[in-house]
Amino acid sequence: MAQNARSKGARAFEWPTFALILATYGLWGATLFWPLWLAIPAVAVLAALHASLSHEALHGHPSRNAMFNAGLVFPVLSLLVPYLRFKDTHMAHHQDSRLTDPYEDPESNYLDPAIWAKMSAWKKAAFDAHNTLAGRMILGPILGQTRFMAADCREIVGGDRRVLAGWLLHIPAVALVLGIVWAAPMPLWAYFVAAFFSNALLRIRTFLEHQAHRRVRGRTVIIEDRGPLAFLFLNNNLHVVHHMHPRVPWYKLPEVYRGNRDRYLRQNEGYLFSSYAQIFGRYFLRSKDSVAHPLYED
């Protein structure tokens, strides 16, 4: 099965991914001329889709040339996260043995219980709210970005030149996007609103991708959704399949999953949801688990 999955990701060049990148840019450019009531949600969706395509690029799609892939997604439509920082932190996240660790997994939303115990009441309330889906969408773009940038500032002050390079390269990427927006009818303030909403949409994907579990294999979710959000996230809802076969392109993931569904459900200890609608119904106003990592040991 592993060999079969690898063969599905063995294209020399993935035209569906390339075509989707071009279509995303084309539609994005068109939306800048639409009425604001329509342009803001459309830009939010397209910027979120571009972030999903950036995720594909850092995993070696649509080509095997990393520089070419990075160039394809160089303009950061959602503004907040530098591509190089996304790549470095996400590849570190793919060390599955570290998944959900408050220190070793850069994408973990869990906190060290010792840190949690020392927090003030208002901070705990904010993190508790952030641990609901509604809170993740509303507070996540602010709280998550603040923590991310604070950690990177510490790395830069400590002399990490690669982190600094990631942010320096981010400046022309953002300037390119905002320069195009400035020349278009869409006001900059409206684009900033759309960028916020695009990041809120992305928080739906990351909300429960991983859970604290004693076994590494039980930490990564499967969401059997085939609707608009599954497309927006480029089938990353089948997340354990992606973690097991990161070189398989987005449009092949459902086929790989359907080919051996029972195996993947055994692999992730049955960490399964039927749809994003189920997740909204269960967790929109309710915490999915504790903020402090329930299994963390120093």
C-alpha positions in Angstrom: 0.0 0.0 0.0 2.8 2.4 0.8 4.4 1.7 -2.5 1.1 2.3 -4.3 0.6 5.6 -2.5 4.1 6.7 -3.5 3.5 5.8 -7.1 0.4 8.1 -7.0 2.6 11.0 -6.1 5.4 10.2 -8.7 4.3 12.7 -11.4 7.2 14.7 -12.9 4.9 17.7 -13.1 1.4 18.0 -11.6 -0.7 20.0 -14.0 -3.8 20.1 -11.8 -1.9 21.9 -9.0 -0.3 24.3 -11.5 -3.6 25.1 -13.1 -5.3 25.7 -9.8 -2.5 28.1 -8.8 -3.0 30.1 -12.0 -6.8 30.1 -11.6 -6.5 31.3 -8.0 -4.4 34.3 -9.0 -6.7 35.1 -11.9 -9.8 35.0 -9.7 -8.1 36.9 -7.0 -7.1 39.7 -9.4 -10.7 39.8 -10.6 -12.2 40.1 -7.1 -10.3 43.3 -6.4 -12.7 45.0 -8.8 -15.9 43.6 -7.4 -18.3 45.4 -5.0 -16.9 45.1 -1.4 -19.8 43.1 -0.1 -18.8 40.3 -2.5 -15.1 41.1 -2.8 -14.2 40.7 0.9 -15.6 37.1 1.3 -14.2 36.1 -2.1 -10.7 37.4 -1.4 -10.9 35.7 2.0 -11.7 32.3 0.4 -9.0 32.7 -2.4 -6.3 33.8 0.1 -7.1 30.7 2.2 -6.9 28.5 -0.9 -3.6 30.1 -1.8 -2.3 29.2 1.7 -3.4 25.6 1.0 -1.5 25.7 -2.3 1.5 27.1 -0.4 1.3 24.0 1.8 1.4 21.9 -1.4 4.4 23.8 -2.7 6.5 23.2 0.4 5.8 19.5 0.1 7.2 19.3 -3.4 4.2 20.2 -5.6 3.6 20.8 -8.5 7.2 20.1 -9.5 10.3 18.6 -7.9 12.1 21.9 -8.0 11.7 23.6 -4.6 12.7 27.1 -5.9 10.1 26.9 -8.7 7.4 25.8 -6.3 8.3 28.6 -3.9 8.2 31.2 -6.7 4.7 30.1 -7.8 3.3 31.0 -4.3 5.7 33.9 -3.6 2.9 36.5 -3.2 1.5 35.9 0.2 -2.2 36.6 -0.4 -3.2 36.1 3.3 -0.3 38.4 4.4 0.6 37.1 7.8 2.9 34.1 7.5 6.2 34.2 5.6 6.5 31.2 3.2 10.0 30.2 4.4 8.8 30.3 8.0 5.8 28.3 7.1 8.0 25.7 5.4 10.5 25.4 8.2 7.9 25.2 11.0 5.6 22.8 9.0 8.4 20.4 8.1 9.4 20.4 11.8 5.7 19.6 12.6 6.0 16.6 10.3 8.3 14.9 12.8 5.3 12.8 14.0 7.0 11.7 17.2 6.8 15.3 18.3 3.2 15.9 17.4 1.3 18.1 19.9 4.4 18.6 22.1 4.1 22.2 23.4 7.8 22.9 22.7 8.8 20.5 19.9 5.8 20.8 17.6 5.6 24.4 16.2 1.9 23.9 15.3 0.8 22.6 18.7 -2.0 24.6 20.4 -1.3 22.8 23.7 0.5 24.5 26.6 2.9 23.1 29.1 0.8 22.4 32.2 3.4 24.2 34.4 3.0 27.3 32.2 -0.8 27.0 32.3 -0.8 26.7 36.1 1.0 30.1 36.4 -1.3 32.0 34.1 -3.6 34.8 35.2 -7.3 34.2 35.2 -7.9 36.5 32.2 -5.2 34.7 30.1 -6.7 31.3 31.0 -10.2 32.6 30.0 -8.7 33.8 26.6 -7.1 30.4 25.9 -10.2 28.5 27.0 -12.2 30.6 24.5 -9.5 30.0 21.9 -10.0 26.3 22.4 -13.5 26.4 21.0 -14.0 26.5 17.2 -15.6 29.9 17.4 -12.8 31.2 19.5 -10.2 29.7 17.3 -11.7 31.5 14.3 -12.1 34.9 16.1 -9.1 34.9 18.4 -6.9 32.6 16.5 -5.6 35.0 13.9 -4.6 37.4 16.7 -3.5 35.1 19.4 -1.8 32.6 17.1 0.0 35.3 15.1 1.1 37.1 18.3 2.6 33.9 19.7 4.2 33.0 16.4 5.8 36.4 15.9 7.0 36.6 19.5 8.7 33.2 19.2 10.4 34.3 15.9 11.5 37.6 17.4 13.3 35.6 20.2 15.0 33.5 17.5 16.1 36.5 15.6 17.5 38.2 18.7 19.2 35.0 19.5 21.0 35.1 16.1 19.0 32.8 13.9 19.7 34.1 10.5 17.3 31.7 8.7 14.3 33.0 10.7 15.5 36.6 9.9 15.8 35.7 6.2 12.2 34.3 6.2 10.9 37.6 7.4 13.1 39.7 5.1 11.8 37.8 2.1 8.3 38.3 3.4 8.6 42.1 3.0 8.7 42.1 -0.9 6.0 39.3 -1.0 3.6 41.4 1.0 4.6 44.6 -0.8 3.8 43.0 -4.1 0.3 42.0 -2.9 -0.5 45.3 -1.3 0.9 47.2 -4.3 -1.5 45.4 -6.6 -4.4 46.1 -4.2 -3.5 49.7 -3.9 -3.7 50.1 -7.7 -7.1 48.4 -7.7 -10.5 49.7 -6.6 -10.5 47.6 -3.4 -9.4 49.8 -0.4 -6.5 48.5 1.7 -8.6 48.4 4.8 -11.1 46.0 3.1 -8.2 43.8 2.0 -6.9 43.6 5.6 -10.4 42.6 6.7 -10.4 39.9 4.0 -7.0 38.7 5.1 -8.2 38.4 8.7 -11.2 36.2 7.5 -8.9 34.1 5.3 -6.8 33.3 8.4 -10.0 32.6 10.4 -11.0 30.0 7.7 -7.7 28.3 7.9 -8.2 27.9 11.7 -11.1 25.5 10.9 -8.6 23.2 9.3 -6.1 23.2 12.1 -8.6 23.2 14.9 -8.5 19.4 15.6 -6.0 18.1 13.1 -4.1 16.6 16.0 -5.0 15.4 19.5 -3.0 14.5 22.6 -2.6 10.7 22.5 -0.1 8.3 24.1 0.5 6.6 20.8 1.9 8.7 18.0 -0.4 6.9 15.5 -3.5 8.2 17.4 -2.6 11.9 17.1 -3.8 12.7 13.6 -7.4 13.0 12.4 -9.5 11.9 9.5 -12.4 14.1 8.5 -14.5 12.3 5.8 -15.8 15.6 4.4 -16.1 16.0 0.6 -17.7 19.5 0.5 -16.4 23.0 -0.1 -14.1 23.1 3.0 -12.4 19.9 1.9 -11.6 21.5 -1.4 -10.5 24.8 0.2 -8.1 22.8 2.4 -7.1 20.6 -0.6 -8.2 17.4 1.1 -6.0 17.9 4.2 -9.0 16.8 6.1 -7.7 13.3 5.3 -4.8 14.4 7.5 -3.4 11.0 8.6 -3.1 10.1 4.9 -1.2 13.3 4.2 1.2 12.7 7.2 1.8 9.1 6.0 2.3 10.1 2.3 3.3 13.8 2.2 4.4 13.5 -1.4 1.0 12.5 -2.7 -0.7 15.5 -4.3 -3.9 16.9 -2.9 -6.1 15.5 -5.7 -4.9 11.9 -5.1 -5.5 11.8 -1.4 -9.2 10.8 -1.5 -8.4 7.9 -3.9 -5.5 6.7 -1.6 -7.8 6.9 1.4 -10.7 5.1 -0.3 -8.3 2.4 -1.4 -7.6 1.3 2.2 -10.0 3.2 4.5 -9.9 0.5 7.2 -6.1 0.6 7.4 -6.0 4.3 7.9 -8.7 4.1 10.6 -6.7 1.5 12.4 -3.6 3.5 12.0 -5.0 6.6 13.7 -6.8 4.7 16.4 -10.2 5.7 15.0 -9.7 9.5 15.4 -12.5 10.2 12.9 -15.2 12.8 12.1 -17.7 12.4 9.3 -17.8 16.1 8.3 -16.9 19.7 9.2 -20.7 20.1 9.9 -20.3 17.5 12.7 -17.3 19.5 14.1 -19.2 22.8 14.0 -22.1 21.2 15.8 -20.0 19.7 18.5 -17.3 22.2 19.1 -18.4 25.6 17.9 -19.0 26.9 21.4 -17.4 24.1 23.4 -13.7 23.2 24.0 -12.4 20.2 22.2 -10.1 19.3 25.1 -7.9 21.0 27.7 -5.5 23.8 26.9 -2.8 22.3 29.1 -1.4 19.2 27.4 -3.0 16.3 29.3 -0.2 13.9 28.7 2.8 16.2 28.9 5.9 15.2 30.9 9.1 17.2 31.2 
